[in-house]
């Protein structure tokens, strides 16, 4: 079977570091899915009736390396089978994400879906979309295995003079992203400064205990 991209996504993340580990963790993150021009508005008729959609996409910057991986949830120290994880390093680099559909827009460059809660790098190819159906797609009694979430988030300290450099419409999504702890889960040095690219800015921060402190913002502020 031959598959090909039908769209690509535009997000605030030009590189992998800092992207939330799962879709929906940072629900305020906005993104645009821009479809190829050959897909007419007819292909989207009725889509606006659904609140959420599934994205099938490509891990475009990851290659299959080994039958086992070290999940961040296990501290990066224990190996498990690749098929027991959502690691990007898979035999077929296919990703699956559920996102909230905010708006369907038909433009001269093609149809654009406005979504929130995406966990994708900007430019990622999209291979398919499907409506999310809660009556079959949600299984409340399902087991989370070793990936069970503890619900904890970091407190984010953002000095006012630095926060003022962030466009107002990006502040909530930036705070939410930082609260998810963008660091590799096996790195916990309180002295280390990490830098994350976000919406045309370089966000530098430290983490000590449960507190993340923003220490610098560089780069030119841009918006897609």
C-alpha positions as CSV (number, residue, x, y, z in Angstrom):
1,X,0.0,0.0,0.0
2,X,1.3,3.4,-0.9
3,X,0.4,6.3,1.4
4,X,1.1,10.0,0.9
5,X,0.6,13.2,3.0
6,X,-2.8,14.8,2.6
7,X,-1.8,17.8,4.8
8,X,0.8,19.2,7.1
9,X,0.5,20.8,10.5
10,X,1.7,24.3,11.6
11,X,2.5,24.5,15.4
12,X,4.6,26.6,17.7
13,X,7.3,23.9,17.9
14,X,10.0,24.0,15.2
15,X,11.9,21.1,16.8
16,X,11.1,18.1,19.0
17,X,12.3,19.3,22.4
18,X,9.5,20.8,24.4
19,X,6.6,19.1,22.6
20,X,4.1,17.7,25.1
21,X,4.5,13.9,25.4
22,X,0.9,13.2,24.5
23,X,-1.9,15.0,22.8
24,X,-4.3,16.9,25.1
25,X,-1.8,17.5,27.9
26,X,-1.5,21.1,26.9
27,X,-5.1,21.8,25.7
28,X,-4.5,25.5,25.0
29,X,-1.9,24.9,22.3
30,X,-3.3,26.0,19.0
31,X,-2.3,24.6,15.6
32,X,-3.4,24.6,11.9
33,X,-3.7,21.6,9.7
34,X,-3.2,22.8,6.1
35,X,-4.5,20.4,3.4
36,X,-3.2,20.0,-0.1
37,X,-5.3,22.0,-2.6
38,X,-6.6,19.0,-4.4
39,X,-9.0,18.2,-1.5
40,X,-12.1,20.2,-2.2
41,X,-14.5,21.5,0.5
42,X,-16.8,18.5,-0.3
43,X,-14.3,16.2,1.4
44,X,-14.9,17.9,4.7
45,X,-18.7,18.2,4.6
46,X,-20.1,17.3,8.0
47,X,-16.7,17.4,9.8
48,X,-17.7,20.5,11.8
49,X,-20.3,18.4,13.6
50,X,-17.5,16.6,15.6
51,X,-15.7,18.2,18.5
52,X,-12.6,16.1,18.2
53,X,-10.6,14.3,15.5
54,X,-7.9,11.6,15.2
55,X,-4.7,12.5,13.4
56,X,-2.6,9.8,11.7
57,X,0.8,11.3,11.0
58,X,4.5,10.5,10.5
59,X,7.4,10.6,13.0
60,X,9.4,12.4,10.2
61,X,12.6,12.8,12.3
62,X,12.8,9.3,13.9
63,X,14.1,6.0,12.7
64,X,13.6,2.5,14.0
65,X,16.7,1.5,16.0
66,X,15.9,-1.4,18.3
67,X,13.1,-3.8,19.4
68,X,13.3,-2.3,22.9
69,X,13.2,1.3,24.1
70,X,13.6,3.3,27.3
71,X,10.3,5.1,28.1
72,X,10.6,8.4,29.8
73,X,7.8,7.3,32.2
74,X,10.2,4.7,33.6
75,X,13.0,7.3,34.0
76,X,14.8,6.3,30.9
77,X,16.6,3.5,32.7
78,X,14.4,0.4,32.0
79,X,13.9,-1.2,28.6
80,X,10.6,-2.5,27.3
81,X,9.4,-3.6,23.9
82,X,8.8,-0.9,21.4
83,X,5.2,-2.2,20.9
84,X,4.5,-1.6,24.6
85,X,5.2,2.1,24.2
86,X,4.4,5.1,22.1
87,X,8.0,5.7,21.2
88,X,8.6,7.5,17.9
89,X,11.3,4.9,17.0
90,X,9.1,2.4,15.4
91,X,9.3,0.0,12.4
92,X,6.7,2.2,10.7
93,X,6.9,5.7,12.1
94,X,3.2,6.3,12.4
95,X,1.8,8.6,15.1
96,X,-1.8,8.8,16.4
97,X,-3.2,11.9,18.2
98,X,-6.6,13.0,19.3
99,X,-7.1,16.8,19.1
100,X,-10.0,19.2,19.5
101,X,-11.4,20.6,16.3
102,X,-12.0,24.3,16.7
103,X,-12.9,25.4,13.2
104,X,-13.0,24.3,9.6
105,X,-11.8,27.0,7.2
106,X,-11.8,27.0,3.4
107,X,-9.0,29.2,2.0
108,X,-7.4,29.9,-1.4
109,X,-4.5,27.7,-0.4
110,X,-6.7,24.8,0.7
111,X,-8.8,23.7,3.6
112,X,-7.4,24.5,7.1
113,X,-8.5,22.8,10.3
114,X,-7.9,24.8,13.4
115,X,-7.2,22.4,16.3
116,X,-6.0,22.5,19.9
117,X,-4.0,20.1,22.1
118,X,-1.7,18.8,19.4
119,X,1.6,17.1,20.2
120,X,3.3,17.5,16.8
121,X,6.3,19.4,15.5
122,X,5.6,22.0,12.9
123,X,5.7,20.7,9.4
124,X,4.8,17.1,10.3
125,X,3.0,15.3,7.5
126,X,-0.6,14.2,8.1
127,X,-1.7,11.0,6.4
128,X,-5.3,10.9,7.5
129,X,-7.9,12.3,9.8
130,X,-11.0,10.5,11.3
131,X,-13.7,11.7,13.6
132,X,-13.2,10.9,17.3
133,X,-16.3,8.9,18.5
134,X,-16.5,8.9,22.3
135,X,-19.0,6.0,22.5
136,X,-16.4,3.6,21.0
137,X,-13.1,5.5,21.3
138,X,-13.3,6.1,25.0
139,X,-12.8,3.1,27.3
140,X,-12.9,4.4,30.9
141,X,-12.0,1.0,32.5
142,X,-8.9,0.5,30.3
143,X,-5.6,0.0,32.1
144,X,-2.7,2.5,31.7
145,X,0.0,-0.1,32.5
146,X,3.3,1.4,33.4
147,X,2.3,4.7,31.7
148,X,-0.3,5.7,34.3
149,X,-0.3,9.4,34.8
150,X,0.1,10.8,38.3
151,X,-1.6,14.1,37.4
152,X,1.2,16.2,38.8
153,X,2.5,19.4,37.0
154,X,5.3,21.7,37.7
155,X,4.7,25.2,39.2
156,X,5.9,27.8,36.7
157,X,7.6,31.0,37.8
158,X,7.7,33.5,35.0
159,X,9.3,36.9,35.9
160,X,7.0,39.8,34.7
161,X,9.7,41.4,32.6
162,X,10.2,38.1,30.7
163,X,6.5,37.4,30.4
164,X,6.0,40.8,28.8
165,X,8.1,39.6,25.9
166,X,5.6,36.8,25.1
167,X,2.6,37.7,22.9
168,X,-0.5,37.7,25.1
169,X,-2.2,35.0,23.1
170,X,0.8,32.7,23.6
171,X,1.2,33.0,27.3
172,X,-1.3,30.4,28.5
173,X,-0.1,27.7,26.1
174,X,3.5,28.4,27.0
175,X,2.8,28.1,30.7
176,X,0.8,25.0,30.1
177,X,3.6,23.4,28.0
178,X,6.3,24.3,30.6
179,X,4.2,22.9,33.5
180,X,4.3,19.5,31.7
181,X,8.1,19.4,32.3
182,X,9.8,19.4,28.9
183,X,13.0,17.9,30.2
184,X,14.1,14.4,29.4
185,X,12.8,12.5,32.5
186,X,16.3,11.1,33.4
187,X,17.8,14.6,33.7
188,X,17.2,16.4,37.0
189,X,20.1,18.7,37.5
190,X,18.8,21.9,39.2
191,X,21.8,23.9,37.9
192,X,21.3,23.0,34.2
193,X,19.6,25.6,31.9
194,X,17.4,24.1,29.2
195,X,16.3,26.0,26.1
196,X,13.1,25.3,24.2
197,X,12.1,26.8,20.9
198,X,8.5,28.0,21.0
199,X,6.6,30.4,18.6
200,X,9.8,32.0,17.3
201,X,11.3,32.5,20.8
202,X,14.0,30.6,22.7
203,X,12.7,29.9,26.2
204,X,15.4,29.2,28.8
205,X,14.5,27.7,32.1
206,X,15.7,25.8,35.2
207,X,13.9,23.2,37.3
208,X,14.4,22.6,41.0
209,X,12.1,20.1,42.6
210,X,8.6,20.9,41.5
211,X,9.4,24.5,40.5
212,X,10.3,25.6,36.9
213,X,11.7,29.0,36.6
214,X,12.0,30.9,33.3
215,X,15.4,32.6,33.2
216,X,15.6,34.0,29.7
217,X,13.8,34.6,26.4
218,X,15.7,35.1,23.1
219,X,14.9,35.1,19.4
220,X,12.4,37.1,17.4
221,X,8.8,36.8,18.3
222,X,6.8,35.4,15.4
223,X,3.4,33.9,14.9
224,X,2.1,31.5,12.2
